[in-house]
Amino acid sequence: MAETPHETFEEFLAKNPDLSSRELMGTWYSDARLASKGAREGFLLPDRYRD
């Protein structure tokens, strides 16, 4: 972040679209966990990891 500062969070996401992709989330979370009530209400720890 120090090397590539951004004025806003929206600018940051625009320059790093992979961070909001479903594929990235699928690396760490199962579909069931992402669709759970807990995921809608707060933070859940990841339940998987793929190499």
N, CA, C and O atoms as a GROMACS GRO file, in nm:
protein
  204
    1MET      N    1   0.083  -0.119   0.000
    1MET     CA    2   0.000   0.000   0.000
    1MET      C    3   0.087   0.125   0.000
    1MET      O    4   0.048   0.227  -0.057
    2ALA      N    5   0.203   0.119   0.063
    2ALA     CA    6   0.291   0.234   0.065
    2ALA      C    7   0.347   0.263  -0.075
    2ALA      O    8   0.372   0.378  -0.109
    3GLU      N    9   0.364   0.158  -0.154
    3GLU     CA   10   0.419   0.175  -0.288
    3GLU      C   11   0.315   0.223  -0.388
    3GLU      O   12   0.349   0.291  -0.485
    4THR      N   13   0.189   0.190  -0.366
    4THR     CA   14   0.082   0.231  -0.457
    4THR      C   15  -0.035   0.287  -0.376
    4THR      O   16  -0.137   0.220  -0.360
    5PRO      N   17  -0.022   0.409  -0.327
    5PRO     CA   18  -0.128   0.468  -0.246
    5PRO      C   19  -0.255   0.493  -0.329
    5PRO      O   20  -0.249   0.513  -0.450
    6HIS      N   21  -0.368   0.491  -0.262
    6HIS     CA   22  -0.498   0.515  -0.324
    6HIS      C   23  -0.572   0.620  -0.242
    6HIS      O   24  -0.562   0.623  -0.119
    7GLU      N   25  -0.643   0.706  -0.311
    7GLU     CA   26  -0.720   0.811  -0.243
    7GLU      C   27  -0.842   0.756  -0.170
    7GLU      O   28  -0.876   0.802  -0.061
    8THR      N   29  -0.908   0.658  -0.231
    8THR     CA   30  -1.031   0.603  -0.173
    8THR      C   31  -1.028   0.450  -0.181
    8THR      O   32  -0.949   0.391  -0.254
    9PHE      N   33  -1.116   0.388  -0.105
    9PHE     CA   34  -1.130   0.243  -0.111
    9PHE      C   35  -1.181   0.200  -0.248
    9PHE      O   36  -1.139   0.096  -0.299
   10GLU      N   37  -1.270   0.277  -0.307
   10GLU     CA   38  -1.323   0.247  -0.439
   10GLU      C   39  -1.211   0.245  -0.543
   10GLU      O   40  -1.209   0.159  -0.630
   11GLU      N   41  -1.117   0.339  -0.533
   11GLU     CA   42  -1.003   0.342  -0.624
   11GLU      C   43  -0.917   0.218  -0.602
   11GLU      O   44  -0.870   0.157  -0.698
   12PHE      N   45  -0.897   0.181  -0.477
   12PHE     CA   46  -0.820   0.061  -0.445
   12PHE      C   47  -0.884  -0.062  -0.509
   12PHE      O   48  -0.814  -0.142  -0.571
   13LEU      N   49  -1.017  -0.080  -0.493
   13LEU     CA   50  -1.086  -0.194  -0.552
   13LEU      C   51  -1.081  -0.191  -0.703
   13LEU      O   52  -1.067  -0.296  -0.767
   14ALA      N   53  -1.092  -0.074  -0.762
   14ALA     CA   54  -1.086  -0.063  -0.908
   14ALA      C   55  -0.950  -0.110  -0.961
   14ALA      O   56  -0.944  -0.168  -1.069
   15LYS      N   57  -0.845  -0.087  -0.888
   15LYS     CA   58  -0.711  -0.128  -0.930
   15LYS      C   59  -0.678  -0.271  -0.888
   15LYS      O   60  -0.576  -0.326  -0.930
   16ASN      N   61  -0.763  -0.332  -0.805
   16ASN     CA   62  -0.741  -0.469  -0.757
   16ASN      C   63  -0.872  -0.549  -0.763
   16ASN      O   64  -0.919  -0.597  -0.660
   17PRO      N   65  -0.932  -0.563  -0.881
   17PRO     CA   66  -1.064  -0.627  -0.890
   17PRO      C   67  -1.065  -0.772  -0.844
   17PRO      O   68  -1.171  -0.823  -0.807
   18ASP      N   69  -0.951  -0.839  -0.847
   18ASP     CA   70  -0.945  -0.978  -0.802
   18ASP      C   71  -0.981  -0.993  -0.655
   18ASP      O   72  -1.023  -1.101  -0.612
   19LEU      N   73  -0.965  -0.888  -0.577
   19LEU     CA   74  -0.994  -0.896  -0.434
   19LEU      C   75  -1.143  -0.909  -0.403
   19LEU      O   76  -1.180  -0.950  -0.293
   20SER      N   77  -1.228  -0.874  -0.498
   20SER     CA   78  -1.372  -0.885  -0.474
   20SER      C   79  -1.436  -0.994  -0.560
   20SER      O   80  -1.559  -1.000  -0.571
   21SER      N   81  -1.355  -1.078  -0.621
   21SER     CA   82  -1.410  -1.184  -0.706
   21SER      C   83  -1.457  -1.302  -0.622
   21SER      O   84  -1.403  -1.330  -0.515
   22ARG      N   85  -1.556  -1.370  -0.671
   22ARG     CA   86  -1.607  -1.490  -0.604
   22ARG      C   87  -1.502  -1.600  -0.607
   22ARG      O   88  -1.494  -1.681  -0.514
   23GLU      N   89  -1.422  -1.604  -0.711
   23GLU     CA   90  -1.320  -1.706  -0.721
   23GLU      C   91  -1.219  -1.694  -0.606
   23GLU      O   92  -1.177  -1.795  -0.550
   24LEU      N   93  -1.181  -1.574  -0.572
   24LEU     CA   94  -1.088  -1.555  -0.460
   24LEU      C   95  -1.152  -1.603  -0.330
   24LEU      O   96  -1.086  -1.672  -0.251
   25MET      N   97  -1.276  -1.567  -0.306
   25MET     CA   98  -1.344  -1.610  -0.184
   25MET      C   99  -1.356  -1.762  -0.179
   25MET      O  100  -1.350  -1.822  -0.072
   26GLY      N  101  -1.374  -1.825  -0.297
   26GLY     CA  102  -1.387  -1.970  -0.303
   26GLY      C  103  -1.260  -2.042  -0.265
   26GLY      O  104  -1.264  -2.161  -0.232
   27THR      N  105  -1.146  -1.974  -0.270
   27THR     CA  106  -1.020  -2.033  -0.226
   27THR      C  107  -1.023  -2.062  -0.077
   27THR      O  108  -0.965  -2.160  -0.030
   28TRP      N  109  -1.090  -1.977  -0.005
   28TRP     CA  110  -1.089  -1.984   0.142
   28TRP      C  111  -1.220  -2.032   0.205
   28TRP      O  112  -1.219  -2.087   0.316
   29TYR      N  113  -1.333  -2.012   0.133
   29TYR     CA  114  -1.464  -2.043   0.191
   29TYR      C  115  -1.544  -2.135   0.100
   29TYR      O  116  -1.545  -2.118  -0.022
   30SER      N  117  -1.611  -2.233   0.159
   30SER     CA  118  -1.702  -2.319   0.083
   30SER      C  119  -1.827  -2.239   0.048
   30SER      O  120  -1.856  -2.137   0.112
   31ASP      N  121  -1.900  -2.286  -0.053
   31ASP     CA  122  -2.025  -2.218  -0.091
   31ASP      C  123  -2.123  -2.216   0.025
   31ASP      O  124  -2.192  -2.117   0.048
   32ALA      N  125  -2.129  -2.326   0.099
   32ALA     CA  126  -2.221  -2.334   0.213
   32ALA      C  127  -2.187  -2.230   0.319
   32ALA      O  128  -2.276  -2.167   0.376
   33ARG      N  129  -2.060  -2.210   0.345
   33ARG     CA  130  -2.018  -2.113   0.447
   33ARG      C  131  -2.050  -1.971   0.400
   33ARG      O  132  -2.096  -1.888   0.479
   34LEU      N  133  -2.024  -1.942   0.272
   34LEU     CA  134  -2.054  -1.808   0.219
   34LEU      C  135  -2.203  -1.777   0.222
   34LEU      O  136  -2.242  -1.662   0.239
   35ALA      N  137  -2.286  -1.880   0.206
   35ALA     CA  138  -2.431  -1.861   0.202
   35ALA      C  139  -2.495  -1.868   0.341
   35ALA      O  140  -2.616  -1.852   0.353
   36SER      N  141  -2.417  -1.890   0.444
   36SER     CA  142  -2.472  -1.909   0.578
   36SER      C  143  -2.519  -1.778   0.642
   36SER      O  144  -2.478  -1.669   0.602
   37LYS      N  145  -2.604  -1.793   0.740
   37LYS     CA  146  -2.652  -1.678   0.817
   37LYS      C  147  -2.536  -1.606   0.885
   37LYS      O  148  -2.532  -1.484   0.888
   38GLY      N  149  -2.443  -1.683   0.938
   38GLY     CA  150  -2.327  -1.624   1.005
   38GLY      C  151  -2.245  -1.535   0.912
   38GLY      O  152  -2.196  -1.430   0.954
   39ALA      N  153  -2.231  -1.575   0.786
   39ALA     CA  154  -2.156  -1.495   0.690
   39ALA      C  155  -2.227  -1.364   0.659
   39ALA      O  156  -2.163  -1.262   0.632
   40ARG      N  157  -2.358  -1.365   0.664
   40ARG     CA  158  -2.434  -1.242   0.640
   40ARG      C  159  -2.432  -1.148   0.759
   40ARG      O  160  -2.452  -1.027   0.745
   41GLU      N  161  -2.408  -1.203   0.876
   41GLU     CA  162  -2.414  -1.122   0.998
   41GLU      C  163  -2.279  -1.076   1.050
   41GLU      O  164  -2.273  -0.985   1.132
   42GLY      N  165  -2.170  -1.136   1.004
   42GLY     CA  166  -2.040  -1.098   1.056
   42GLY      C  167  -1.928  -1.174   0.989
   42GLY      O  168  -1.947  -1.234   0.883
   43PHE      N  169  -1.812  -1.170   1.050
   43PHE     CA  170  -1.694  -1.236   0.996
   43PHE      C  171  -1.689  -1.381   1.039
   43PHE      O  172  -1.713  -1.413   1.155
   44LEU      N  173  -1.656  -1.469   0.945
   44LEU     CA  174  -1.634  -1.610   0.974
   44LEU      C  175  -1.493  -1.647   0.930
   44LEU      O  176  -1.446  -1.599   0.826
   45LEU      N  177  -1.427  -1.730   1.006
   45LEU     CA  178  -1.296  -1.780   0.965
   45LEU      C  179  -1.314  -1.872   0.844
   45LEU      O  180  -1.417  -1.937   0.831
   46PRO      N  181  -1.215  -1.878   0.757
   46PRO     CA  182  -1.223  -1.967   0.641
   46PRO      C  183  -1.238  -2.113   0.683
   46PRO      O  184  -1.191  -2.154   0.790
   47ASP      N  185  -1.305  -2.191   0.598
   47ASP     CA  186  -1.322  -2.333   0.628
   47ASP      C  187  -1.248  -2.422   0.529
   47ASP      O  188  -1.263  -2.544   0.534
   48ARG      N  189  -1.169  -2.363   0.439
   48ARG     CA  190  -1.088  -2.445   0.349
   48ARG      C  191  -0.977  -2.361   0.285
   48ARG      O  192  -0.975  -2.238   0.293
   49TYR      N  193  -0.886  -2.434   0.222
   49TYR     CA  194  -0.779  -2.370   0.146
   49TYR      C  195  -0.740  -2.461   0.032
   49TYR      O  196  -0.720  -2.581   0.051
   50ARG      N  197  -0.731  -2.403  -0.088
   50ARG     CA  198  -0.687  -2.479  -0.206
   50ARG      C  199  -0.554  -2.422  -0.253
   50ARG      O  200  -0.535  -2.300  -0.252
   51ASP      N  201  -0.463  -2.509  -0.292
   51ASP     CA  202  -0.336  -2.464  -0.350
   51ASP      C  203  -0.355  -2.423  -0.494
   51ASP      O  204  -0.259  -2.383  -0.560
   0.00000   0.00000   0.00000
